[in-house]
Amino acid sequence: MDSFVFGRNNVLELLKDSKRNVSKIILMKGMHENSKISQIIEFAKAKGIVFQFLPKEKFLEYAEYSHQGVIAYVSPVNYVDFDDFIAKKKEYKKVIITDRVEDPQNMGSIIRTAVCAGFDAVIFPSRRNALISASVEKSSAGAVNLIDLIMVNSLSSAIDKLKDNNFWIIASDINAEDNYYEIDYNNMNFAIVMGSEKDGISSTILKKSDYKIKIPILNKFDSLNVANAASIIIYEAVKQIIQKSGNSI
């Protein structure tokens, strides 16, 4: 499995190397805790790295090598600090938020579209969402290196902060009344939220949204692929902004 480091010694040395970006650590439940495991946990806490314990059966889905009950996830990119992004000076910012988009190909495709459309950042949670792996990097065709990627521990808190900084939150929801092209995307900071294909956007995030939009489905079928849906909405925003400015690309 690419982008993972296995074993207690390897993970501990990885955490001591400030040049590599560890985004998550997985530990196996029921494992006898020793001094190295304790150090790994302390390093993770000190650096603000997400760590979680998984049952043995679930843990072994990740483990292909001699793992010693510890796996560290290493991102091929460095994430941008959320507060630093908020502080950046720009007239209007355009952001994509993914809520539980777990498929790496979908995640990579969304990032690629966001880059092509001139968006400023992709924000995603550290749990239950695809992180930036080699697979995501590949499916994005390298676009992961051309946009601010922001991983947050709490998507709900991040959205609250966006709203406090004059962002409008636009949620893609199949049950919405408004169509995606009926929203005016001009002259405002906005964040488009895309949810998982299975469950959509969480109810907590939907409640925080200023707008809920849908893509009309004209046949008896559940929904579009999330990456395709994101492309449609993103480029509606781009179309409106170009038309309003009177410029052509």
C-alpha positions as CSV (number, residue, x, y, z in Angstrom):
1,M,0.0,0.0,0.0
2,D,1.6,3.2,-1.1
3,S,1.8,6.3,1.2
4,F,1.9,4.1,4.4
5,V,4.8,3.4,6.8
6,F,4.6,0.3,8.9
7,G,6.2,-0.7,12.2
8,R,7.0,0.9,15.5
9,N,10.6,1.9,14.8
10,N,9.8,3.1,11.3
11,V,6.8,5.2,12.4
12,L,8.7,6.7,15.4
13,E,11.6,7.7,13.1
14,L,9.1,9.2,10.7
15,L,7.6,11.3,13.4
16,K,11.0,12.7,14.3
17,D,11.6,13.7,10.6
18,S,9.9,17.1,10.3
19,K,10.4,17.1,6.5
20,R,7.6,14.5,5.9
21,N,3.9,15.2,6.4
22,V,2.3,12.5,8.6
23,S,-1.5,13.0,8.3
24,K,-2.8,10.0,10.3
25,I,-1.7,7.1,12.5
26,I,-3.6,3.9,12.9
27,L,-3.0,1.6,15.9
28,M,-4.4,-1.9,16.5
29,K,-6.7,-2.3,19.4
30,G,-5.7,-4.8,22.1
31,M,-2.0,-4.4,21.3
32,H,0.3,-4.4,24.3
33,E,1.4,-0.9,24.8
34,N,5.2,-0.3,25.3
35,S,7.5,2.7,25.4
36,K,7.6,3.1,21.6
37,I,3.8,3.0,21.3
38,S,3.6,5.6,24.1
39,Q,6.2,7.8,22.3
40,I,4.2,7.5,19.0
41,I,1.0,8.6,20.7
42,E,2.8,11.5,22.5
43,F,4.4,12.7,19.2
44,A,1.0,12.5,17.5
45,K,-0.6,14.6,20.3
46,A,2.2,17.2,20.3
47,K,2.1,17.6,16.5
48,G,-1.7,17.5,16.2
49,I,-1.7,14.4,14.1
50,V,-4.9,12.4,14.0
51,F,-4.5,8.9,15.5
52,Q,-7.1,6.2,16.0
53,F,-7.4,2.6,17.3
54,L,-9.0,0.0,15.0
55,P,-10.2,-3.5,15.8
56,K,-7.8,-6.2,14.6
57,E,-10.0,-7.3,11.7
58,K,-10.3,-3.7,10.4
59,F,-6.7,-2.9,11.0
60,L,-5.5,-5.9,9.0
61,E,-7.3,-4.5,5.9
62,Y,-4.5,-1.9,5.8
63,A,-1.6,-4.1,6.8
64,E,0.4,-5.8,4.1
65,Y,3.8,-5.9,5.8
66,S,5.3,-6.5,9.2
67,H,3.3,-3.8,10.9
68,Q,3.7,-4.4,14.7
69,G,0.2,-2.9,15.2
70,V,1.2,0.6,13.9
71,I,0.7,2.3,10.5
72,A,1.4,5.9,9.6
73,Y,-0.2,7.6,6.7
74,V,2.3,9.9,4.8
75,S,0.9,12.5,2.4
76,P,2.8,13.3,-0.8
77,V,1.9,16.9,-0.2
78,N,2.0,19.4,2.6
79,Y,-1.4,20.6,3.8
80,V,-2.1,24.3,4.1
81,D,-3.0,25.6,7.6
82,F,-6.7,26.6,7.7
83,D,-6.1,29.9,9.5
84,D,-3.3,30.8,7.1
85,F,-5.7,30.3,4.2
86,I,-8.4,32.5,5.8
87,A,-5.9,35.2,6.4
88,K,-4.8,35.4,2.7
89,K,-5.8,38.6,1.1
90,K,-8.1,38.2,-2.0
91,E,-11.2,39.9,-3.2
92,Y,-13.3,36.8,-3.3
93,K,-12.3,33.2,-2.6
94,K,-13.8,30.1,-4.1
95,V,-13.6,26.8,-2.2
96,I,-14.7,23.2,-2.5
97,I,-15.5,21.2,0.6
98,T,-15.8,17.4,0.5
99,D,-17.8,15.7,3.2
100,R,-17.0,11.9,3.4
101,V,-15.8,11.5,-0.2
102,E,-13.9,8.3,0.4
103,D,-13.0,7.2,-3.1
104,P,-9.5,8.4,-4.1
105,Q,-10.4,8.7,-7.8
106,N,-13.3,10.9,-7.0
107,M,-11.2,13.0,-4.7
108,G,-8.5,13.4,-7.2
109,S,-11.0,14.3,-10.0
110,I,-12.6,17.0,-7.8
111,I,-9.2,18.5,-7.0
112,R,-8.3,18.5,-10.7
113,T,-11.5,20.3,-11.6
114,A,-11.1,22.8,-8.8
115,V,-7.6,23.7,-10.1
116,C,-8.8,24.0,-13.8
117,A,-11.6,26.3,-12.6
118,G,-9.3,28.6,-10.6
119,F,-10.6,27.7,-7.2
120,D,-8.5,28.6,-4.2
121,A,-8.7,25.6,-1.9
122,V,-10.1,22.1,-1.2
123,I,-11.1,21.5,2.4
124,F,-11.8,18.0,3.8
125,P,-12.1,16.3,7.1
126,S,-9.3,14.1,8.6
127,R,-11.8,11.2,9.2
128,R,-14.1,9.4,6.8
129,N,-12.7,11.1,3.8
130,A,-10.0,10.3,1.3
131,L,-6.8,11.9,2.3
132,I,-4.1,12.9,-0.2
133,S,-2.5,9.6,-1.1
134,A,-0.5,8.6,-4.2
135,S,-3.7,7.4,-5.7
136,V,-5.4,10.7,-5.2
137,E,-2.3,12.5,-6.6
138,K,-2.4,10.2,-9.7
139,S,-6.1,10.7,-10.4
140,S,-5.7,14.5,-10.0
141,A,-2.9,14.4,-12.7
142,G,-0.7,16.3,-10.4
143,A,-3.2,19.0,-9.6
144,V,-2.7,18.3,-5.9
145,N,0.4,20.5,-6.1
146,L,-1.4,23.5,-7.6
147,I,-4.0,24.3,-5.0
148,D,-4.3,24.8,-1.2
149,L,-5.3,21.5,0.4
150,I,-6.7,21.9,3.9
151,M,-7.3,19.0,6.2
152,V,-9.4,19.9,9.3
153,N,-10.3,17.8,12.4
154,S,-13.8,19.2,12.5
155,L,-15.6,20.1,9.3
156,S,-18.5,21.6,11.3
157,S,-16.1,24.0,13.1
158,A,-14.3,24.9,9.8
159,I,-17.6,25.8,8.2
160,D,-18.5,28.0,11.2
161,K,-15.2,29.8,10.8
162,L,-15.8,30.2,7.1
163,K,-19.2,31.8,7.8
164,D,-17.6,34.1,10.4
165,N,-15.3,35.2,7.6
166,N,-18.0,36.1,5.1
167,F,-18.2,32.9,3.2
168,W,-21.5,31.6,1.9
169,I,-21.9,27.8,2.2
170,I,-23.6,26.1,-0.8
171,A,-24.5,22.5,-0.2
172,S,-25.2,20.0,-3.1
173,D,-28.3,18.1,-1.9
174,I,-30.5,15.8,-4.1
175,N,-33.5,16.9,-2.0
176,A,-32.9,20.6,-2.5
177,E,-35.6,22.9,-4.1
178,D,-33.2,25.2,-6.0
179,N,-31.3,24.0,-9.1
180,Y,-27.6,24.6,-9.1
181,Y,-27.8,27.3,-11.9
182,E,-30.4,29.4,-9.9
183,I,-27.8,30.6,-7.4
184,D,-25.8,33.8,-8.1
185,Y,-22.2,32.9,-7.5
186,N,-20.9,36.4,-8.2
187,N,-19.3,38.9,-5.8
188,M,-19.0,36.7,-2.7
189,N,-16.7,34.2,-1.0
190,F,-18.3,30.8,-1.3
191,A,-17.7,27.2,-0.5
192,I,-19.4,24.4,-2.4
193,V,-20.0,21.3,-0.3
194,M,-20.0,17.9,-2.0
195,G,-21.1,14.8,0.0
196,S,-20.6,11.1,-0.3
197,E,-22.4,9.1,-2.9
198,K,-23.8,6.8,-0.3
199,D,-25.1,9.3,2.3
200,G,-24.7,12.7,0.8
201,I,-23.8,15.6,3.1
202,S,-24.2,15.1,6.8
203,S,-27.3,16.6,8.4
204,T,-25.1,18.8,10.6
205,I,-23.4,20.4,7.6
206,L,-26.7,20.7,5.7
207,K,-28.1,22.7,8.6
208,K,-25.2,25.1,8.5
209,S,-25.6,25.7,4.7
210,D,-26.9,29.0,3.4
211,Y,-28.0,27.5,0.1
212,K,-29.0,23.9,-0.9
213,I,-28.9,23.1,-4.6
214,K,-29.5,20.1,-6.8
215,I,-28.7,19.0,-10.3
216,P,-31.9,17.9,-12.0
217,I,-32.1,14.2,-12.7
218,L,-34.4,13.7,-15.7
219,N,-34.5,9.9,-15.6
220,K,-35.3,7.3,-12.9
221,F,-31.8,7.1,-11.4
222,D,-30.4,8.0,-8.0
223,S,-27.7,10.5,-8.7
224,L,-24.6,11.5,-10.6
225,N,-21.1,10.4,-9.6
226,V,-19.9,13.0,-7.0
227,A,-16.9,14.0,-9.1
228,N,-19.1,14.6,-12.2
229,A,-21.6,16.5,-10.0
230,A,-18.9,18.7,-8.6
231,S,-17.6,19.5,-12.1
232,I,-21.1,20.6,-13.2
233,I,-21.6,22.9,-10.2
234,I,-18.1,24.3,-10.3
235,Y,-18.3,25.3,-13.9
236,E,-21.7,26.9,-13.5
237,A,-20.0,29.2,-11.0
238,V,-17.2,29.8,-13.5
239,K,-19.6,30.6,-16.3
240,Q,-21.5,33.1,-14.2
241,I,-18.3,34.8,-13.0
242,I,-17.0,35.1,-16.6
243,Q,-20.3,36.4,-17.9
244,K,-20.5,39.0,-15.2
245,S,-17.0,40.2,-15.7
246,G,-17.5,40.5,-19.5
247,N,-14.2,38.7,-20.1
248,S,-13.6,35.6,-22.1
249,I,-11.0,32.9,-21.3
